[in-house]
Amino acid sequence: MMVVTDPTDDLFSGFWPVMRRFLFAFLPLWVFLIGYSAGLNVIIAAIIAGASVSLVAIYEKKKIQQEFDKTGDSNKVIK
């Protein structure tokens, strides 16, 4: 029987799943509030805040790629 593990569970010593949920929830809010307090239009601040969510996913993908490169696995899942 093969057990499939999520490689993101090992990032930051297992703290990443908790941190990812926190960032997905609060990062857009923080970005929106910073943009709004900087004097941006509400629509532009909301668009930038929505785009900030993708940064978490991109960071996660890059970090997993670094972990695979560091271990030297020949079986790479993320390309």
Number of C-alpha atoms within 10 A of each C-alpha: 3 4 5 6 8 7 12 18 13 14 14 11 8 12 12 15 14 10 12 16 12 11 17 16 12 13 19 20 17 14 20 23 17 14 18 16 12 10 10 14 11 14 11 13 22 19 13 15 20 16 13 19 17 12 14 15 13 10 11 16 15 12 15 17 16 12 16 17 12 9 8 10 10 8 7 10 9 9 5
